[in-house]
Amino acid sequence: MFDAQLLISTGTPYYSVFSPWFPRGGDILRATGELVQDGGATVTIRVFTKNSEDTGDGVDVNPDTTIGLSGSDTRETAEWKVNTTSQGAGGLEELVRYQFTVTGSAGTWILLRMLSPVWFDAVKA
């Protein structure tokens, strides 16, 4: 859980910051973001992943799946999962982290928190 993080927009054209890496806890991640207070900016949350031996920022698990927040007291949930056809190719790998992208004019801000992630395994028939 990330509690009450203040992110300020630079206005050129967006500002991105990553959370720390944390271990994958199951096949499916259900993440919930909450905009505690709105200072005129919006935030988009994506999930990045990599294996522990990989270098760099990791890869976006699914660019089409995001959490988008604007307006105070807004809460949204999204799911990301392991690619069941070829482990690691386009799905969750060993390590996971969030990317927060703030948009708005320079000086606008948001007060954001992420609830504890919910992990569960896929049902295999």
Backbone as a printed PyTorch tensor [residue, N CA C, xyz], in Angstrom:
tensor([[[  0.8500,  -1.1770,   0.0000],
         [  0.0000,   0.0000,   0.0000],
         [  0.8890,   1.2310,   0.0000]],

        [[  0.5350,   2.2020,  -0.8210],
         [  1.2230,   3.4830,  -0.8720],
         [  0.2430,   4.5170,  -0.3590]],

        [[  0.5570,   5.1240,   0.7550],
         [ -0.3740,   6.0250,   1.4070],
         [ -0.0510,   7.4740,   1.1160]],

        [[ -1.0280,   8.2290,   0.6650],
         [ -0.9790,   9.6850,   0.5290],
         [  0.3030,  10.2070,  -0.1120]],

        [[  0.5090,   9.8620,  -1.3680],
         [  1.6530,  10.3510,  -2.1310],
         [  1.2240,  11.5880,  -2.9120]],

        [[  1.9580,  12.6790,  -2.7410],
         [  1.6690,  13.9210,  -3.4490],
         [  2.5040,  13.9540,  -4.7220]],

        [[  1.8410,  14.0520,  -5.8750],
         [  2.5150,  14.1370,  -7.1630],
         [  2.1370,  15.4560,  -7.8180]],

        [[  3.1450,  16.1970,  -8.2710],
         [  2.9360,  17.5200,  -8.8490],
         [  3.2950,  17.4860, -10.3280]],

        [[  2.4160,  18.0070, -11.1630],
         [  2.6380,  18.0370, -12.6050],
         [  3.6740,  19.0920, -12.9690]],

        [[  4.5420,  18.7330, -13.9260],
         [  5.5080,  19.6970, -14.4530],
         [  4.9390,  20.4420, -15.6460]],

        [[  3.8580,  19.9090, -16.2250],
         [  3.1910,  20.5640, -17.3430],
         [  3.8960,  20.4170, -18.6670]],

        [[  4.9250,  19.5700, -18.7820],
         [  5.7030,  19.4770, -20.0330],
         [  5.8800,  18.0550, -20.5270]],

        [[  5.0510,  17.3970, -21.2060],
         [  3.5910,  17.4210, -21.1600],
         [  3.0460,  16.5690, -20.0290]],

        [[  3.9180,  15.7480, -19.4070],
         [  3.4780,  14.9140, -18.2970],
         [  4.6760,  14.6030, -17.4120]],

        [[  4.3960,  14.0430, -16.2510],
         [  5.4230,  13.6790, -15.2820],
         [  5.1680,  12.2430, -14.8650]],

        [[  6.1880,  11.3690, -14.9400],
         [  6.0310,   9.9640, -14.5560],
         [  7.0030,   9.6010, -13.4520]],

        [[  6.5440,   8.7600, -12.5540],
         [  7.3680,   8.2510, -11.4680],
         [  6.9900,   6.7830, -11.2440]],

        [[  7.9780,   5.9600, -10.8690],
         [  7.7480,   4.5400, -10.6170],
         [  7.7120,   4.2630,  -9.1180]],

        [[  6.9260,   3.2750,  -8.7260],
         [  6.9560,   2.7730,  -7.3550],
         [  8.1530,   1.8280,  -7.2160]],

        [[  8.4940,   1.4320,  -5.9940],
         [  9.5230,   0.3990,  -5.8330],
         [  9.0290,  -0.9470,  -6.3950]],

        [[  9.9740,  -1.8230,  -6.7430],
         [  9.6260,  -3.1670,  -7.1950],
         [  9.0920,  -3.9750,  -6.0220]],

        [[  8.1210,  -4.8520,  -6.2870],
         [  7.6560,  -5.8020,  -5.2780],
         [  7.4270,  -7.1410,  -5.9670]],

        [[  7.5270,  -8.2570,  -5.2130],
         [  7.4130,  -9.5790,  -5.8370],
         [  5.9840,  -9.8930,  -6.2660]],

        [[  5.8670, -10.6200,  -7.3660],
         [  4.5590, -11.0890,  -7.8200],
         [  4.0190, -12.0760,  -6.7900]],

        [[  2.7370, -11.9570,  -6.4790],
         [  2.1420, -12.7880,  -5.4410],
         [  1.1290, -13.7870,  -5.9470]],

        [[  0.9570, -13.9090,  -7.2540],
         [ -0.0130, -14.8330,  -7.8250],
         [ -0.0900, -14.6260,  -9.3240]],

        [[ -1.0510, -15.3020,  -9.9590],
         [ -1.2210, -15.2020, -11.4130],
         [ -1.8910, -13.9020, -11.8400]],

        [[ -2.7340, -13.3580, -10.9770],
         [ -3.5240, -12.1750, -11.3260],
         [ -3.3550, -11.1130, -10.2450]],

        [[ -3.1190,  -9.8840, -10.6740],
         [ -3.0140,  -8.7360,  -9.7790],
         [ -4.2560,  -7.8770,  -9.9430]],

        [[ -4.9240,  -7.6100,  -8.8550],
         [ -6.0370,  -6.6580,  -8.8540],
         [ -5.5860,  -5.4580,  -8.0190]],

        [[ -5.3910,  -4.3280,  -8.6920],
         [ -4.8800,  -3.1220,  -8.0410],
         [ -5.9580,  -2.0450,  -8.0040]],

        [[ -5.9780,  -1.3010,  -6.9020],
         [ -6.9490,  -0.2230,  -6.7330],
         [ -6.2110,   1.0590,  -6.3710]],

        [[ -6.4640,   2.1060,  -7.1530],
         [ -5.9170,   3.4270,  -6.8720],
         [ -7.0340,   4.3480,  -6.4230]],

        [[ -6.6860,   5.2800,  -5.5390],
         [ -7.6780,   6.2160,  -5.0340],
         [ -7.0920,   7.6220,  -5.0430]],

        [[ -7.8120,   8.5520,  -5.6180],
         [ -7.4140,   9.9510,  -5.6300],
         [ -8.0260,  10.5920,  -4.3870]],

        [[ -7.1910,  10.8600,  -3.3920],
         [ -7.6600,  11.3830,  -2.1160],
         [ -8.0650,  12.8420,  -2.2390]],

        [[ -7.2180,  13.6270,  -2.9250],
         [ -7.5370,  15.0310,  -3.1200],
         [ -7.0300,  15.4660,  -4.4870]],

        [[ -7.8090,  16.3070,  -5.1380],
         [ -7.5240,  16.7300,  -6.4990],
         [ -7.0810,  18.1870,  -6.5100]],

        [[ -5.8770,  18.4160,  -7.0510],
         [ -5.3810,  19.7750,  -7.1980],
         [ -5.3390,  20.1970,  -8.6520]],

        [[ -6.2030,  19.6100,  -9.4910],
         [ -6.3070,  19.9900, -10.8880],
         [ -5.6140,  19.0670, -11.8680]],

        [[ -4.8380,  18.0960, -11.3980],
         [ -4.1370,  17.1660, -12.2840],
         [ -4.9140,  15.8580, -12.3880]],

        [[ -4.5100,  15.0140, -13.3150],
         [ -5.0470,  13.6650, -13.4340],
         [ -3.8700,  12.6890, -13.3820]],

        [[ -4.1490,  11.4390, -13.0740],
         [ -3.0930,  10.4360, -13.0100],
         [ -3.5420,   9.1720, -13.7350]],

        [[ -2.5960,   8.5610, -14.4530],
         [ -2.8060,   7.2740, -15.0940],
         [ -1.8160,   6.2930, -14.4830]],

        [[ -2.3030,   5.1220, -14.0980],
         [ -1.4620,   4.1220, -13.4370],
         [ -1.3480,   2.9090, -14.3440]],

        [[ -0.1110,   2.4900, -14.5960],
         [  0.1790,   1.2930, -15.3860],
         [  1.0070,   0.3470, -14.5340]],

        [[  1.0840,  -0.9070, -14.9420],
         [  1.8880,  -1.9010, -14.2380],
         [  3.0370,  -2.3400, -15.1310]],

        [[  4.2480,  -2.2980, -14.5860],
         [  5.4530,  -2.7480, -15.2700],
         [  5.9810,  -3.9820, -14.5690]],

        [[  6.7000,  -4.8290, -15.3270],
         [  7.1850,  -6.0840, -14.7760],
         [  8.5260,  -6.4570, -15.3820]],

        [[  9.2600,  -7.3000, -14.6740],
         [ 10.5110,  -7.8510, -15.1870],
         [ 10.9090,  -9.0260, -14.3050]],

        [[ 11.8460,  -9.8270, -14.7790],
         [ 12.4390, -10.8800, -13.9660],
         [ 13.5860, -10.2930, -13.1640]],

        [[ 13.9470, -10.9210, -12.0680],
         [ 14.9490, -10.3590, -11.1600],
         [ 16.3170, -10.1820, -11.8120]],

        [[ 16.6440, -11.0070, -12.7990],
         [ 17.9550, -10.8830, -13.4510],
         [ 17.9720,  -9.8300, -14.5600]],

        [[ 16.8110,  -9.2930, -14.9460],
         [ 16.7270,  -8.2880, -16.0020],
         [ 17.1090,  -6.9150, -15.4740]],

        [[ 17.6630,  -6.0790, -16.3540],
         [ 17.9840,  -4.6960, -15.9920],
         [ 16.9450,  -3.7630, -16.5980]],

        [[ 16.9670,  -2.5140, -16.1830],
         [ 16.0840,  -1.5150, -16.7720],
         [ 14.7850,  -1.3300, -16.0210]],

        [[ 13.8890,  -0.5600, -16.6660],
         [ 12.6140,  -0.1830, -16.0570],
         [ 11.5510,  -1.2650, -16.1280]],

        [[ 11.8040,  -2.3410, -16.8700],
         [ 10.7980,  -3.3650, -17.0830],
         [  9.9320,  -3.0240, -18.2800]],

        [[  8.9010,  -3.8310, -18.5080],
         [  8.0030,  -3.6210, -19.6390],
         [  6.5730,  -3.4390, -19.1320]],

        [[  5.8000,  -2.6650, -19.8810],
         [  4.3890,  -2.4420, -19.5640],
         [  3.6540,  -3.7660, -19.7570]],

        [[  3.0030,  -4.2720, -18.7180],
         [  2.3200,  -5.5700, -18.7880],
         [  1.2580,  -5.5680, -19.8740]],

        [[  0.4160,  -4.5500, -19.8980],
         [ -0.6450,  -4.4450, -20.8960],
         [ -0.9730,  -2.9680, -21.0780]],

        [[ -0.4650,  -2.3350, -22.1420],
         [ -0.7060,  -0.9050, -22.3340],
         [ -2.1860,  -0.5270, -22.4180]],

        [[ -3.0520,  -1.4860, -22.7250],
         [ -4.4790,  -1.1970, -22.8270],
         [ -5.1840,  -1.2010, -21.4790]],

        [[ -4.5230,  -1.7060, -20.4320],
         [ -5.1200,  -1.7570, -19.1030],
         [ -4.4660,  -0.6990, -18.2330]],

        [[ -5.2530,   0.2540, -17.7780],
         [ -4.7600,   1.3300, -16.9210],
         [ -5.8010,   1.6650, -15.8710]],

        [[ -5.3470,   2.3880, -14.8710],
         [ -6.2430,   3.0170, -13.9060],
         [ -6.1160,   4.5110, -14.1490]],

        [[ -7.2080,   5.1800, -14.4380],
         [ -7.2050,   6.6240, -14.6800],
         [ -8.0350,   7.3310, -13.6240]],

        [[ -7.4250,   8.2990, -12.9450],
         [ -8.1130,   8.9860, -11.8540],
         [ -8.1010,  10.4900, -12.0590]],

        [[ -9.2520,  11.1090, -11.8530],
         [ -9.3740,  12.5720, -11.8350],
         [-10.5890,  12.9130, -10.9830]],

        [[-10.4870,  13.9560, -10.2100],
         [-11.5770,  14.3420,  -9.3140],
         [-11.4090,  13.7070,  -7.9480]],

        [[-11.5920,  14.4840,  -6.8860],
         [-11.4150,  13.9860,  -5.5210],
         [-12.3190,  12.8010,  -5.2230]],

        [[-11.8340,  11.9480,  -4.3550],
         [-12.5610,  10.7630,  -3.8850],
         [-12.9240,   9.8140,  -5.0170]],

        [[-12.0670,   9.7330,  -6.0210],
         [-12.2510,   8.8000,  -7.1280],
         [-11.4590,   7.5370,  -6.8360]],

        [[-12.0640,   6.3770,  -7.0690],
         [-11.3930,   5.1020,  -6.8610],
         [-11.6460,   4.2260,  -8.0800]],

        [[-10.5910,   3.5350,  -8.5490],
         [-10.7270,   2.6480,  -9.6990],
         [ -9.8610,   1.4150,  -9.5010]],

        [[-10.3490,   0.2840, -10.0110],
         [ -9.6570,  -0.9960,  -9.9000],
         [ -9.4510,  -1.5800, -11.2910]],

        [[ -8.3010,  -2.2330, -11.4820],
         [ -8.0150,  -2.9210, -12.7510],
         [ -7.2600,  -4.2070, -12.4350]],

        [[ -7.2470,  -5.1280, -13.4100],
         [ -6.5650,  -6.4180, -13.2460],
         [ -5.5140,  -6.6150, -14.3210]],

        [[ -4.4040,  -7.2020, -13.9130],
         [ -3.3330,  -7.6210, -14.8150],
         [ -3.0320,  -9.0670, -14.4870]],

        [[ -2.6210,  -9.8590, -15.4950],
         [ -2.4010, -11.2810, -15.2370],
         [ -1.1770, -11.8130, -15.9600]],

        [[ -0.7710, -12.9980, -15.5110],
         [  0.3040, -13.7400, -16.1640],
         [ -0.1950, -14.1790, -17.5270]],

        [[  0.6710, -14.1310, -18.5260],
         [  0.3270, -14.6350, -19.8500],
         [  0.3820, -16.1600, -19.7780]],

        [[ -0.7550, -16.8160, -19.8780],
         [ -0.8100, -18.2620, -19.6930],
         [ -0.2950, -19.0470, -20.8930]],

        [[ -0.1690, -18.4160, -22.0520],
         [  0.3060, -19.1490, -23.2330],
         [  1.8220, -19.2410, -23.2740]],

        [[  2.5190, -18.1700, -22.8730],
         [  3.9780, -18.2040, -22.8140],
         [  4.4260, -17.3270, -21.6610]],

        [[  4.6940, -17.9310, -20.5310],
         [  5.0290, -17.2280, -19.3010],
         [  6.0180, -16.0910, -19.5410]],

        [[  5.6890, -14.9100, -19.0840],
         [  6.5910, -13.7760, -19.1510],
         [  6.4590, -12.9330, -20.4070]],

        [[  5.9100, -13.4450, -21.4750],
         [  5.7890, -12.6680, -22.7130],
         [  4.4780, -11.8960, -22.6770]],

        [[  4.5370, -10.6540, -22.2450],
         [  3.3340,  -9.8300, -22.1980],
         [  2.4960, -10.0230, -20.9640]],

        [[  3.0090, -10.6930, -19.9580],
         [  2.2770, -10.8960, -18.7150],
         [  3.1600, -10.6090, -17.5170]],

        [[  2.6320, -10.8350, -16.3260],
         [  3.3710, -10.5800, -15.0990],
         [  4.5670, -11.5210, -14.9770]],

        [[  5.7030, -10.9580, -14.6290],
         [  6.9090, -11.7430, -14.3920],
         [  7.1990, -11.7430, -12.8920]],

        [[  8.4500, -11.9660, -12.4780],
         [  8.7890, -12.1140, -11.0580],
         [  8.5940, -10.8490, -10.2340]],

        [[  8.9400,  -9.6930, -10.8140],
         [  8.8490,  -8.4260, -10.0950],
         [  7.8350,  -7.5030, -10.7670]],

        [[  7.1590,  -6.7060,  -9.9580],
         [  6.0860,  -5.8420, -10.4460],
         [  6.2410,  -4.4600,  -9.8070]],

        [[  5.8590,  -3.4150, -10.5450],
         [  5.7820,  -2.0820,  -9.9660],
         [  4.8050,  -1.2300, -10.7480]],

        [[  4.3780,  -0.1380, -10.1280],
         [  3.4330,   0.7850, -10.7470],
         [  4.1890,   1.9480, -11.3880]],

        [[  3.6130,   2.4790, -12.4650],
         [  4.0720,   3.7360, -13.0370],
         [  2.9230,   4.7310, -12.9050]],

        [[  3.1960,   5.8750, -12.2950],
         [  2.2130,   6.9270, -12.1260],
         [  2.5580,   8.0520, -13.0860]],

        [[  1.6370,   8.3940, -13.9930],
         [  1.8560,   9.4820, -14.9440],
         [  0.8540,  10.5850, -14.6460]],

        [[  1.3840,  11.7520, -14.2780],
         [  0.5570,  12.8970, -13.8970],
         [  0.5050,  13.8710, -15.0650]],

        [[ -0.7020,  14.2930, -15.4270],
         [ -0.8740,  15.2940, -16.4850],
         [ -1.6600,  16.4750, -15.9290]],

        [[ -1.3550,  17.6200, -16.4530],
         [ -2.0120,  18.8530, -16.0330],
         [ -1.0490,  20.0090, -16.2470]],

        [[ -1.5170,  21.2210, -16.0550],
         [ -0.6310,  22.3740, -16.2070],
         [  0.3710,  22.3950, -15.0570]],

        [[  1.4860,  23.0810, -15.2610],
         [  2.5560,  23.1180, -14.2640],
         [  2.0220,  23.5780, -12.9090]],

        [[  2.3740,  22.8310, -11.8700],
         [  1.9680,  23.1780, -10.5150],
         [  0.6850,  22.5210, -10.0420]],

        [[ -0.1080,  21.9340, -10.9700],
         [ -1.2970,  21.1930, -10.5180],
         [ -0.8290,  19.8990,  -9.8740]],

        [[ -1.6310,  19.3310,  -9.0270],
         [ -1.1770,  18.1910,  -8.2330],
         [ -2.3290,  17.2370,  -7.9370]],

        [[ -1.9500,  16.0750,  -7.4210],
         [ -2.9210,  15.0940,  -6.9240],
         [ -2.3510,  14.4740,  -5.6530]],

        [[ -3.2210,  14.0500,  -4.7720],
         [ -2.8430,  13.2940,  -3.5870],
         [ -3.4130,  11.9010,  -3.7920]],

        [[ -2.5320,  10.9230,  -3.9440],
         [ -2.8910,   9.5840,  -4.4100],
         [ -2.5150,   8.5310,  -3.3810]],

        [[ -3.3080,   7.4830,  -3.3040],
         [ -2.8930,   6.3000,  -2.5570],
         [ -3.2590,   5.0590,  -3.3320]],

        [[ -2.4600,   4.0270,  -3.1670],
         [ -2.7340,   2.7090,  -3.7450],
         [ -3.0970,   1.7800,  -2.6000]],

        [[ -4.2270,   1.1020,  -2.7200],
         [ -4.6050,   0.1200,  -1.7120],
         [ -3.7270,  -1.1120,  -1.8750]],

        [[ -3.6770,  -1.9420,  -0.8620],
         [ -2.8700,  -3.1590,  -0.9370],
         [ -3.3190,  -3.9980,  -2.1200]],

        [[ -2.3680,  -4.5090,  -2.9160],
         [ -2.7660,  -5.3070,  -4.0740],
         [ -3.3950,  -6.6290,  -3.6500]],

        [[ -4.3210,  -7.0980,  -4.4560],
         [ -4.9460,  -8.3960,  -4.2320],
         [ -4.3880,  -9.3490,  -5.2850]],

        [[ -3.8250, -10.4590,  -4.8360],
         [ -3.2490, -11.4700,  -5.7360],
         [ -4.0780, -12.7380,  -5.6450]],

        [[ -4.2900, -13.3810,  -6.7700],
         [ -4.9240, -14.6960,  -6.7680],
         [ -4.4820, -15.4640,  -7.9970]],

        [[ -4.6220, -16.7740,  -7.9300],
         [ -4.1890, -17.6430,  -9.0270],
         [ -5.3320, -17.9000,  -9.9940]],

        [[ -4.9730, -18.0700, -11.2700],
         [ -5.9660, -18.3760, -12.2960],
         [ -6.4570, -19.8090, -12.1120]],

        [[ -7.7100, -20.0280, -12.4310],
         [ -8.2820, -21.3690, -12.3710],
         [ -7.9220, -22.0870, -13.6570]],

        [[ -7.3230, -23.2270, -13.5330],
         [ -6.9260, -24.0050, -14.7250],
         [ -7.8430, -25.2080, -14.8280]],

        [[ -8.6070, -25.2640, -15.9020],
         [ -9.5640, -26.3580, -16.0810],
         [ -8.9330, -27.5230, -16.7980]]])
